[in-house]
Amino acid sequence: MYLTSEKKAELFKTYGKTPSDTGSPESQIALFSFRIKNLTEHMKKNRKDHCTERAITMLVGKRRSLLRYLKDRDINRYRAIIKALGLRK
């Protein structure tokens, strides 16, 4: 399995305010980005996997909603997470 509890803890520690901070927008965006990246690699090998394609679309929508929320609330935190994850070019 690609997403172990240790990997989740590492993501939350890196992008959250505390290691147990699982609900902040930054930690959720980081988790969604990690999952999207891994599912995209899966889709490169399995082009006809429509269930995974739908899952990616749903995750991208959730991430976009959280990014919009963060942008509206605190633009500096938004810019920091975008830069840390390398989402915008």
ChimeraX attribute file (.defattr): number of C-alpha atoms within 10 A of each C-alpha:
attribute: neighborCount
match mode: 1-to-1
recipient: residues
	/A:1	3
	/A:2	9
	/A:3	11
	/A:4	9
	/A:5	9
	/A:6	9
	/A:7	13
	/A:8	17
	/A:9	15
	/A:10	13
	/A:11	19
	/A:12	23
	/A:13	16
	/A:14	14
	/A:15	22
	/A:16	20
	/A:17	14
	/A:18	12
	/A:19	15
	/A:20	10
	/A:21	16
	/A:22	19
	/A:23	12
	/A:24	15
	/A:25	21
	/A:26	27
	/A:27	23
	/A:28	21
	/A:29	24
	/A:30	22
	/A:31	20
	/A:32	18
	/A:33	17
	/A:34	18
	/A:35	17
	/A:36	19
	/A:37	12
	/A:38	13
	/A:39	16
	/A:40	15
	/A:41	10
	/A:42	14
	/A:43	16
	/A:44	10
	/A:45	9
	/A:46	12
	/A:47	10
	/A:48	10
	/A:49	12
	/A:50	11
	/A:51	9
	/A:52	16
	/A:53	16
	/A:54	11
	/A:55	14
	/A:56	20
	/A:57	13
	/A:58	13
	/A:59	17
	/A:60	17
	/A:61	13
	/A:62	15
	/A:63	21
	/A:64	14
	/A:65	14
	/A:66	18
	/A:67	22
	/A:68	13
	/A:69	14
	/A:70	19
	/A:71	14
	/A:72	10
	/A:73	11
	/A:74	10
	/A:75	13
	/A:76	11
	/A:77	15
	/A:78	20
	/A:79	14
	/A:80	12
	/A:81	19
	/A:82	17
	/A:83	12
	/A:84	11
	/A:85	14
	/A:86	9
	/A:87	9
	/A:88	7
	/A:89	5
